């Protein structure tokens, strides 16, 4: 075989061109590297990968390593070989090479490349034998093997097993296997894939690629923050940052990719990976050493762990109008098939730490939009009031933009408003300051209002990342822990959106303002009504709120949103009345799903609620630590308390966790809570207790089998639930029935049968504990939405 001899001849030629001074260094052998692109004749390999490996070869030739390149595919050799070389002959010359040198390097690259069928285990065994035979014939030492899996993710585990069993290099050489996204569909599939792969490959051998991390501006984010640390540190926080925007807009649709796209959608395709990685680099703690891959990956994990939970209320989704027809056509679906896969998403994320608390992070991406552009923008609060000359640079927006390309600017750059500071320019020489400006605006400002830095030589992302794989740089790739942490964050939202109908939009400039979305508190909604009415007006438009009687008590009924608004308004009136009479308002809230919408309404809409004079109590609590997601107090905290200004000493969580134990009778948790109630609440009579009803008729944590005969005077007891977690702490009927007002909130069609049953029962029923709620001198009001009332 003449592969190595060809390369040595080329090295000699290059060394002669450079002169004799570096001849010895250039010819010093560092070992042989074998590159195998599995899926080497596919679309990704044709567009990006072979250009990346050609760039790698051009960068490394004459520097000590020798190479061989294999394009692997399912086709037999006679079919695959012309396909591969058809791709290789079209490779572009790297701009730094002269025409003569490029011709020489490209000719050698073609001589070092070969197609190899990779379908069965035997094919991989033959490949391994061929590599060994080549090395023995040429007397070369093996440096390592690089496998790039440009294949569907379902094939990863099988190929990894074949590589592990047949194609491992000797122990003194490295193995690096590059994996393309998607890495799973959600947390559970990602965990399953990771388990399969980790059984065949070591974590240090796997390079999970996200090509966004190879974009020059993205890879510059951490160095830019480090270089300008002294100037950024004082303003890189909640006191100065107004908002952050991370955007990837596309004009193309999904046509031709429907088989993949309809399984994933825009959040899995873009937000979970590309935009999350950009956000992480912008906001993670700076590592002490930018060359320390382990420290960078750990800081990424720490940041991902600080993200607040997101659900449907934090997102909006859309789908371009022609998408469903494309699905029907490409997936052979019938005309009555409707896909709920979103092609547009807008999500607002918040960080739960002292530095970034309260800063909204707008993340958005979509297909069939008005322009192709991608950027990350940090918009700072304005602290200047301009009495005159509003066009003065000091009166304009303060922002830092990591501009990834396309759009009005057309080239990658970092832009920094001149009214912030002049950024430092790294001495490495890879970046330059732009001083000649086009007559264009970028995000509201003309280019002349920015300091602009741009790469000296633009390089394709895959070229960058392939080089990083070659040098074993793991910081530019996704770790297993980072991947699972990202999926853990996004999966709850994806599960919640799986049943949501996306807003239909026409596509392109015709979208107008249809996809604009806004933030209200922590909730996200489209700014404008959709132009298409999916549901025709019916009987529900004829009435909003209805009052009547239910089980001999007052009843308020409405559709869910109106019902919650009415209940919130009633609570406000009760609070104002209590504070006027006694100076404070004592409100006890139950757990479960019923109060969720109410807590959001209280947090986001009732700005006049007198929280400073309000005490928050619990009706019941699960016996789990308050920090766990299953805790009722955690729910009250996440949905309400963290969004309002209430004195800490006005918050009264149930003491379920004492002496490092949960709900042990000897610890006296119920007695402690009862004493606290008696200390603060006049006559132990709460001003308002809000409770719900379970489908089995229980309320608070008082169940059918709860024994209360010997606890008639107790205000708080430990109980047992028939479902996990079994242990609970709860107010008793004695405490509930002493309240001035008791509101019972029942929502959802699943409660219709219960509402019907309760309406037929007179007085108390041991089967339905809710019937024992009968305030002695207070008022009982049932709040029942139309779904529960009418079914």
N, C-alpha and C positions, 0 to 999 in steps of 0.2 A: 504494500500500500504506500502511496506517495504523498498522503495528506501532510504528514509532518515535514517531509522534505520540501514541499511547496512552501510551507509556512516559514521554514528556516531560510529559504532563499529570499523570501519577502523581507524577513527581519534583517538579513544582511544588506539588502538593497536600501532599506530605510536607514540603517545605521550608517551606510556610506554617505547617504544624503545629509545626515545630521553632522557628519564629521567624526573624527576618531576620538574626541574627548569623552563621549559617553558610550563608546562601543562596548566596553566591558560590562557596564551596567545593563545595557539593553539586551545583551545575549545571555545574561545570567538566568539559568532555568529556575522557574518557580513552580513547575509542574504542569500537568495537562488537565484541562477542564473539558468535560463532555456536557454539551447542552442538548436536551431532548425536549422538543415542544410536542406534547401529546395533543392532538387536534391541530397539527401544524399546517393543514391546508384549509382551515376554517376561516370564518369572517374576521374574528378578532386577530388571529395570527396574520392574516393578509393585511389588515389595516394598520396594526400597531406592533405586534410582537416581533416579527422579523426585522422591521426597521429598528426596533430597540436593540435586538441582538447584533445587528450590523453596526449600530452606533457603539455598542460595547466592544465589539471586535476592533473597530477603527480606533477607539480610545486606548485599547490595551496592546495592540500589536506592537511588537518590538520591546515590550516591557517585561518579558520574562515568562509569561504564560503561553502555552500553546493550546489550540482549541480544535474541537470537532463539533459539528452541529447536525442533529437529526430532526427531521420533521416526521412525526409519527401520525398515523391515521389508520382507519379501519379498512381502507381500500387496499387491494393488492399492489405490489410494487409497480407493475406496468401501468396502472392507472394513477397512482399517487405521485410518481416521480415527475411526470410533465406538469401536474398541478403545482407541485412545490416549486419547481424551477421557473414556472410562469410567474409566480409571486416574487421570487428572489431577483429575477432579472429586472423587475420594476422598482427595486429599492432606490430611494433617493440618496444622493451623496450628502454626508454631513457638511454643513456650511464652512466648517473650519478647514476642510481638506481642499487642496488644489485639485483641478480636474485630472491632472496626470496621476497624482497620488491616489485619488479616489478610484480611478480605473484599475490601478494596481491592487488596491485593497479589496475592491469589489470582486475582481477576478479571483483572488485568493479565497475570499469568503465563499464563493460558489464552489470552488474546488474542495473546500472543507465541509461542504454540506451534502447531506444524503437523505433520501426518503427511506423509511423503514415501516413496514406494516406492524401495528401494535394492536392486536385484537385478543389474542389468547395468551395464556401463561407461557406457552412455548415461544411465542413471538418475543416476549420480554426476556426469556432465557437466551434466545439467539442474539438479541441486542447486547446483553451483558457479555456474552462470549466474544462478540465482535469488538467491543470496547477493550476487553482484556487482550485479545489477539493483536489489535493495533498497537497497544502500549508495549507489548512484548517485542513486536517486530521492530519498533522504533527505539526501544530501550529507554522509554520515558517513565518518569515517576508520576503517579496520579495525584492531582491536587484535589479534585472533587467532581461531583456530578450534580447538575442542575436540571431538574424536571419541572417543566411549566405545564400545568394541567389546564389547557384551554378547551375544556369539555363541560357538559352539563353537570351540575353538582351531584346528581344521583349516581354518577359514575365514580366519584372521588374514592369512596371506600374500597371499591373493587380494584381500582388502579393502584391505590396506596398499598393494598395487600400484595399485588403483583410486584411492585417496586421493592417492597420489604423482603419478599421471599426470593426474588431472583436478581435484582439489580443494585443491591447495596455495594458501594465501593469498599476497599479495604479499610480497616479501622483507623488508619492514619490519614485517611482522606475524608473530606466532608460530603454530606448529602444535603441538598436543599430542594424542597418541593414547594412550588408556588401554586396557590389555590386562588381561583377567581370567585368573586361573589356570584350568587347568593350563598351565604353560609347558614342555611336553614330558612325556615318560613316564620318561625316564632321561637320563643325561648325553649320549648320542649323539643322541637325538631333540631335546633342548634345544639342542644345538649346531646341528643342521640347521635348526630353527626360527629360531634367532638369525641364522643366515647368510641365510635368506630375508628376514627382516624388515629386517636391517641393509642389505640391498640396496635397500630402498625408503624407509626412514626413518632419520634420524640418531638416535644414542643419546639425545641431549638431548630429542628429540621423543617418546620412548616412556616411558610411565609404567606399569610392570608393577605391578599392584595386589595387595596382600595385605591384606584388610580388617582383619586383626588389628593391623596397624600403625596403623590409625585408631582403635582402641579407646583410650579416654582413659587407662586405666591403663597400657597398653603404651607409648603416646606419652609418658607421664610417667616411665618408668623412667630414662632418661638424665638428665632434669632433677632427679629425686629423688636420684640418685647424685651429681650435681654440687653440689646444694644442701647435701648432708650429707657432702661429701667428707672433711672433716677427721675426722669421727666414724667414717666407714665404712672409710677407708683402713687403719687398724690391724687391722681384723677381716675385711676382704674378701679372704681368702687361705686357703691349705690348713691353716694352723695353727689357724684358728678355725672354719672352715666344715666341718660334718660331712657334709652332703649337700645336693643341690639337687633339687627336684621340679618338673616342668613338666607340667601335667595338663589334658586336655580330655576330659571325660566327657559322653556323650550318652545320653538315654533312647530317642531315636528309632531306628528301624531304617533300612535303605537302600531300603525298598520305594518304587517309583516312580522311583528314581534308578539302578536296577541297570545300565542300559545304560552309564552313565558309571562307576558305582562299581566294577563288576567288572573294568574295565580298569585301575583305579588302586589301590583298596584304601586302608586307613587310613594307611599310612606315606606314600604319595604325596599323599593327600588332606589330611593334617593335620601329620604330623611333619616332612616335608621342607620345609615352608614355615612354617606358623603357629608351631609350637613351636620350630623352629630359629631363627626371627627373635627370639622372646622370649629364648631362651638367649643369642643373640648380643648383644642389648641389655644383658642382665644382666652379661655377663662380658667384653665387649670393652673395650679401653682407652678411657678417657674422652677425648673430643676436647677440645682447648683451647677451641674455640668451637662451641657447640651449633648455631649457625646456619650452620656451614660444612658443606654437604652432601658435598663432596668428601672432607673429612677423616673424616667419619662413615663414608662408604662404604669408604674405605681401611682404617679400623680394623676394620670388619666383615670385610673380606677377610683381614686379618692374623689375626683370631681363627679364622675358618673353617679357615685353613691350619694352625692349631695343634691341631686336633682329631685324636685318635688314631683309627686305622682301626677300623671296626666290621665284624663278620661274624656268622654265625649264633650263635656262642657268646655274643654280647652282646645277644641279643634273644629274646623269646618272642612267639608270635602265636596268636590265637584267631579263631573264627568263630561267630557266634550260630546257634543250631540251625535256625532257619527260613530262613536265608539261601539255602541251596542250592536249596530249593524255589522261592524267589522268583526265583532265577536261571533255573531250568528254565522257570518260567512266563513271565517277562518277555522272556527271550532265546530262547524256543521251543526249549529243549534237551530231549533225551530223559531219561527217568527214571534212566538209568545214568550221567548226566553229573555230575561232581563238580568244583566250583570250589575252587581253592586260595587264592582271594583272602581275605586276612585282614580282619576287621572290628574286631579288637582287636590292639594291639601294645604291648609294653613293651620299651623299649630303654634300656640304660645306656651313657652316653657319658663319656669321659674327655678331659681337655685336657692336651696335652703342653707345658706351660710351668711355670716355677718357681713362679708365683703360685697356680695351681689344680691342680697335679700331685696325683693321688691322690684328688681329690674326685669321688665318683660323681654323675653327673647323670642322674636318673631321668626319662625322658620316656615318657608313656603317654597313649593315647587309644583310644576304642572306642565302638561303637554298641551299643544295647540293654543299657546298664549301669544301675545302680541309681539314679543321679541325674544331673541336668544341672548341671554346674559346671565352671569353668575358673579355674585359678590357677597361679602360679609361687611356689614357697616356698624360702626359704633357711633351713635349719636349722643352728644353730650348736652347737658342742660345749659341753657343760656343764663348767664348771670349779669348780662349787660342790658341796660335800657337805653336805647338811642333816642334822644330828644329830637335830633336832626340827622340828616344824611343816613337813612337806613341802609344805603348801599355800601357804606363804609365796611371794610373787611371785618372790623371788630364787631359789627352788628349782625353778621351772617352766621349761618349754622356752623357749629363746631363738630367736626366728624373725622373719623379715621375709616378709610375704606380699603379693604383687601379685595382688589378687583381681579377676578380670575380670568376675565377675557370676554371677547365679543361685545355686544351692546354698542354704545356710542364711542367708546374709547378704542375698542378693537385689539388692544394688547394688554398683557398682564402687568399689573402695577400695584403699588401701595401709595394711596393718596392721603395726605394729612392736611387739614385746613391750616392756612397760614396764621389764623388767630389762635391756634393752640401752641405749637412750638415747631422749630425746625429739627427734623429728625437727623440722627447721625447716619452716616453712610459707612457701611462696613469696609474695612481696608482690604478685604479679600479680592476685590476687583470683579466679582461676579455680578454686582448690581451697579447701576449708574443713576445719577440724578438727571431727570428730564427737564430741560429748560426751554424747549421749543414747544409751544402749545397749539393744538388745533382749536378751531373756533367751535368748540362743542361744550355742552354742560354735562356734568356727571352728578347725578342726584342733587340737583338744585343749585349747583355752583359752577361757574366757568372754570376751566382748567387753570387759569391764571391765579385763582384763589387757593390753589393747592401747592404744597411741596409734593413732588412726584418722584418715586423711585421705581425703576423697572429693570428686569434682567438684561445684562449686556447681550447675551446670546439666548434667544428663546429655545427651550428644549421641551420635547414632548414628554408628557408625564410617564409613559411606559418606559421611555429611554432612561429617565432618572431612576425609576424603581428597579428596573433590570440591573442597572449599575449597583444599586444598593444591595440587591440579592447577591450579586457577585462578591461584594465586599463583606457580606454578612451583617449588614446594618439592620437590626430588628426594629429600631424605633420608627421606621417608616411603614410598619406593617401592623396588622391587627393581632393582638394576643388572644389566646383562648379566653382568659378571664375578662378582657375588655369586650370581646364579642358577646359573651354571655351577659355581662353587665348592661350592655346596650340593649340586647333583646329583653332583658328583665324590665328595663324602663319602658320600652315601646309596646310590649305584648299586651298589657291591659288595655291600652288605647285601641290597638288593632282588634282585639276581641270585642270591645264595645262598639266599634264602627262597623263590624261585620254585618250588622242588621240595619244600618243607616242608609237611606236612599241619598246618594250624592246629588247636589244641585247640577242640573244640566246647563251647559253653556255652549254657545254656538261655535266658538273657536276664533283665534286671531283677534284682530282689532275690534271685531263685532262684539267681543265680550263686554266692552265698555266698562261700567263699574259693577258688573254683576258678581264678580269674585272678590271685590273689596271686603275685607273683614275688619272688625274692631274689637277692642278689649274693653269689657265692663267689669271692673274688679279683677277677678281672675277668670271670668267667663269670656268665651269667644263666640261671636256671631257674625253672620254676613251683615254688611252695612246697609244693603238695600234688599227690598223684597224681590223674589224671583218673578220673572215676567210671565211664567207659566203656572196656572193653577192646577196642581195634580189632583186635589180633592175638591169636588164641587161643594158649594155651600149647601148645608142641610139644616136640620132642625136645631143643631147646636148653635146656629147664629141667632136664633130667636130669643135666647135668654142667656144671661151671663151668670148671675148668682141668684139662687133660690133659697128662701128660708121656710122652715116648717117644723114639724115635730117628729121625733124618732124616739121610741121607747119612753114616751112621756116627757122628754127633755127637748131643749132647743136643738135644731139641726140647721146647718148651713151646707148647701150643695152647689157645686159649680164644676166646670172643667178644671183639670188639675192646676193649670197656671193661675187661673182666677181664684181658685180655692186657696192656694198658698198665699197669694197676695192679700186676700181677705183675712186669713188667719194672722199674717204678719201685722196687718193694720189693727186687728183686735188686740194683739199683744202690745202694740205701741200704746193704744188707749188705756189698757190695764196698767201698763208701767207708769204712764203719766199720772193716772189716778192714784196709784199707790204712793208714788213719790210726793205727790201733792199732800197726801194725808200723813204719811209716815217718814218721808225722806229717803226711802229705799224700796227697791222692788226685788222680791225673791222669786226666781223662776227655776223650776225643776224640769229637766229635759230627759226623755227616755232614749234608749238606744234603738237599734233596728234600722230598717230602710225608710220607714214612714217620714221621719223628720228631716231627711237629707235635703229635699227641695226647699223646705222652710228655712233651714240653717243657711243655705246659700242666699235666699232672699233677704234674710236678716243681715247677712254680712255685706251684701253688695248694694242693696237698694234703700235700706232704711237708715240714711245718714243722720236723721234726727233722733234716732233711738237713744235714750239716756243711759248709755252703758256705764258711765262713771258711777251711777247710783244703783246699778243692777248687780245682784248676786246670782251666779250661775251654779245650780246644784244638779246632781244626777238622780234620776228616778231609779235606775238600775245599772249594773255593771257586770261584765263577764270577768271571771277570775283569771285574768291574764295581765301581764305588766302593761302599764298605760302607754308604753312606747310601741307596743305591737299593734298591727293593723286591725286586729279583731277587737280591740278595746273600744268601748263606747266613748270613753273620754278622749281617746285619740281621734275618733271621728268628729266629736264636738270641737276639738282643737283645730283639726285640719280644715273643717268646713266653716267654722265661725270664729273661734277665739283668736287665731293668728291674723285675722283680717280686721279686727276691731280694737279700739283703745279702751281696755277695761282694766282696772287695778288688779294686780295679781292676788291681793288678799280678798278679792270678791269672787274668786274661783274656788269651788269646793268639790274636788274629785273624791269619789268613794275610796276609802283606804283598803283596797283589796290586797295590797302587797306590803306586808309588815314583817319585820325580822327575817327578811329574805325568804318569806314563805307566802303562798297565795291562799287567802280565805281559810285560814285555820281558826277554828272556833276559839281556841285558847288565846289567840292574839287579840281578840276583842274588837275586831274591825267594826262590826255593826254598832257596838256600844259607843265607840269613839265618834262615829258619824252621827249617832243619835244625840250625843252631848253637844256636838258642833251645831246641829240644827236647833236644839233648845237654847243655845247661847246666842244665836244670831236671829232666829226667826220668831217673831212675836207669837206666843202661844203655840209654837210649832205648826203654825198655819201658813203654808206657802201662799203667796198671792196668785200664782198660776202654776199648775202642773200640766205638762203636755205629755200624753201617752199615746201609744198606738195599740193595735190589736193584731195578734198573730192569727194565722189561718185556723189554729186549733182553739181560738178563743182566749188565749192567755194575754195578759197585759203586764207591763213592766216586766219583771221576771217572776211573776206569780202564776203558777201553772195549776192544772187540774188536781195534781197530787200534792200540791204544797200544803203542809200542815200548819194551821194558824190558830188552832183552838187554845193553845197555852200561851200564845203570843199576842193576845188581843190588845194589850197596851203598848206593845213594842212598835217603834217607828221604822226600824231597819232590821232585816234578818238575812241570813244566808239561805239560799234555796238551791234546788236541783232542777236542771233543765233536762228534758228528754233528748235534746240534741247537744252536740259538743259546741263549745266547752260546757260541760255539765254544771260546774259550780258557778253560782251567781250571787250577787248581793243586790238587795232590792228594798225600796220603800214598801211598807205594808199597806193594806187597805185602810188601816187606821190613819196613817200619815196622809194617804191620798185623799181620803174623805174629809179631812180637816181643812183642805185647801179652800181658798175663797172662790177660785175658778178652776175647773178641770176641763181641758180640751182633749177630745179623742179624735185623732186624725186617721182616717181610713182611705187608702188610695189604691187604685188598680183593679182590673177586671178579675184578678185572682181572688179578690176579697168579696166578689158579688154574692157567692153562695153563703158566706158567713153573714153578710149584712142581711140577707133574706131570712136566715135562721134566727138571728138575734131579734128581728122585728116581730117574730111570732112568740117569743118568750116573754111572759109576764113575771116581773120580779127577778129574784136570783135563781141561778142554775149552777150547780156544782160543776157541771160539764163545761160551762163557759165562765171563767173567772172574771171577765170584763163586766159581767152583770152585777158584780159586787161593788162596782164603783158607783157610789151613791152619796155625794157630798151632803154632810149633815146640814150645814147652813149656807153652803156655797152654791155655785151654779155649774151645771154640767152642760157642755155644748159639744155636739157631734159635728165634725167636719168631714163630710163624705163626698168624694168626687163622683162625677156622673158614671165613670167606668165601674166603680164599686156599687153604685146605687142602681144603675140600669142594666149593667152587664153588657 
